[in-house]
Amino acid sequence: MERTTVRLPSDLLARARKKAAAEGRTLTSLIEEGLRATMAKASPPSSPRKLPRISKAKGGLQPGVGILRYSEIQEQDDLDYVERMKTFR
């Protein structure tokens, strides 16, 4: 058996202490039971791994952006992102 410290909201701790006392058991056993129940829940089956779609886009780079100028590509990507985010506001 190991000892550990658990930080809980005071209202939750008070309710847990009352429940444990009402059931005539220790707070430790109440926490242990809850943790075991949580851990016993079956995790959802993992779905088969999906590969990202491959772009079929044509046209190449935008005019004025050289492939060797990474900072320009990054800046354009940032500007495109800002424009897309405007539609969500």
KOLKOLDO-743147 format. One record per residue: x, y, z of N, C-alpha, C in turn. Coordinates in steps of 0.2 Angstrom, whole numbers, padded with zeros to 4 digits, always signed. Layout:
XYZXYZXYZ;...
//
This chain:
+0004-0006+0000+0000+0000+0000+0004+0006+0000;+0003+0011-0004+0007+0017-0004+0002+0023-0002;+0006+0028+0000+0002+0034+0002+0003+0039-0003;-0002+0043-0004-0001+0049-0009-0006+0055-0007;-0004+0060-0010-0008+0066-0009-0013+0068-0014;-0019+0069-0013-0024+0071-0018-0027+0077-0016;-0027+0082-0021-0030+0088-0020-0037+0088-0023;-0042+0090-0018-0049+0090-0020-0052+0096-0018;-0057+0098-0022-0061+0104-0020-0064+0103-0013;-0064+0108-0008-0067+0107-0001-0074+0104-0001;-0078+0106-0005-0085+0104-0005-0086+0097-0007;-0082+0094-0012-0082+0087-0014-0079+0083-0008;-0074+0085-0005-0070+0082+0000-0075+0081+0006;-0079+0086+0008-0084+0086+0013-0089+0081+0012;-0092+0081+0006-0097+0076+0004-0094+0069+0004;-0088+0068+0002-0085+0061+0002-0084+0059+0009;-0082+0063+0013-0081+0061+0020-0088+0059+0023;-0093+0063+0022-0100+0062+0025-0103+0055+0022;-0101+0054+0015-0104+0048+0012-0100+0042+0015;-0094+0042+0016-0090+0037+0019-0092+0035+0026;-0093+0041+0030-0095+0040+0037-0102+0037+0037;-0107+0039+0033-0113+0036+0033-0113+0028+0031;-0108+0026+0027-0108+0019+0025-0103+0015+0030;-0101+0019+0035-0096+0015+0040-0090+0013+0037;-0087+0017+0032-0081+0015+0029-0076+0021+0029;-0070+0020+0027-0065+0025+0027-0065+0029+0020;-0063+0035+0021-0062+0039+0015-0058+0036+0010;-0053+0033+0012-0048+0029+0007-0052+0024+0003;-0056+0020+0007-0059+0014+0003-0064+0017-0002;-0068+0023+0000-0072+0026-0005-0069+0028-0011;-0063+0032-0010-0059+0034-0016-0056+0028-0020;-0054+0023-0016-0051+0017-0020-0057+0014-0024;-0063+0013-0021-0068+0010-0025-0070+0014-0031;-0070+0021-0031-0072+0025-0036-0066+0025-0042;-0060+0025-0040-0055+0024-0044-0055+0018-0048;-0056+0012-0044-0056+0006-0047-0062+0005-0052;-0068+0008-0051-0073+0008-0055-0072+0012-0062;-0068+0018-0061-0066+0022-0067-0061+0018-0071;-0057+0015-0068-0051+0011-0072-0054+0005-0075;-0060+0002-0072-0062-0004-0075-0067-0003-0081;-0069+0003-0082-0073+0005-0088-0069+0003-0094;-0072+0000-0099-0068-0002-0105-0067+0004-0109;-0061+0005-0112-0060+0011-0116-0063+0009-0123;-0065+0014-0126-0068+0013-0133-0063+0010-0138;-0066+0005-0142-0061+0002-0146-0058+0007-0151;-0052+0006-0152-0049+0011-0157-0051+0009-0164;-0052+0014-0168-0054+0013-0175-0048+0013-0179;-0049+0010-0185-0043+0009-0189-0040+0016-0191;-0034+0016-0191-0030+0022-0193-0032+0025-0199;-0034+0031-0200-0036+0034-0206-0030+0038-0209;-0028+0038-0215-0023+0042-0217-0026+0048-0220;-0022+0054-0220-0025+0060-0222-0026+0060-0230;-0031+0063-0232-0032+0064-0239-0026+0067-0243;-0025+0065-0249-0020+0068-0253-0023+0073-0257;-0020+0079-0257-0022+0084-0261-0021+0083-0269;-0026+0084-0273-0026+0084-0280-0025+0091-0283;-0024+0096-0279-0024+0103-0281-0019+0104-0287;-0020+0108-0291-0015+0110-0296-0014+0117-0296;-0009+0119-0299-0007+0127-0300-0001+0129-0297;+0002+0125-0292+0008+0127-0289+0008+0133-0284;+0014+0136-0283+0014+0141-0279+0011+0148-0281;+0009+0152-0276+0006+0158-0278+0011+0163-0281;+0009+0167-0286+0014+0171-0289+0018+0176-0283;+0025+0176-0284+0029+0180-0280+0032+0176-0274;+0030+0170-0273+0032+0166-0268+0037+0161-0270;+0043+0162-0269+0048+0157-0271+0049+0151-0266;+0050+0145-0268+0050+0139-0264+0055+0139-0259;+0061+0143-0260+0066+0143-0256+0066+0149-0251;+0061+0153-0251+0060+0158-0246+0055+0156-0241;+0057+0152-0236+0052+0149-0231+0048+0154-0228;+0052+0160-0226+0048+0165-0222+0042+0168-0226;+0043+0169-0232+0037+0171-0236+0031+0166-0236;+0033+0160-0237+0028+0155-0237+0024+0155-0230;+0028+0155-0225+0025+0155-0218+0021+0161-0217;+0023+0167-0220+0019+0173-0219+0013+0172-0223;+0013+0170-0229+0007+0169-0233+0002+0164-0229;+0005+0159-0226+0001+0154-0223-0003+0157-0217;+0001+0161-0213-0002+0165-0207-0007+0170-0210;-0006+0173-0215-0012+0178-0218-0018+0174-0220;-0017+0168-0223-0023+0164-0225-0026+0161-0219;-0023+0160-0213-0026+0157-0207-0030+0163-0204;-0027+0169-0204-0031+0174-0201-0037+0176-0205;-0037+0175-0211-0043+0176-0216-0048+0171-0214;-0046+0164-0213-0051+0159-0212-0054+0160-0205;-0050+0162-0200-0053+0163-0193-0058+0169-0193;-0058+0174-0198-0062+0179-0198-0070+0176-0199;-0070+0171-0203-0077+0168-0204-0080+0165-0198;-0076+0163-0193-0079+0160-0187-0081+0165-0182;-0080+0171-0183-0081+0176-0177-0088+0179-0179;
//
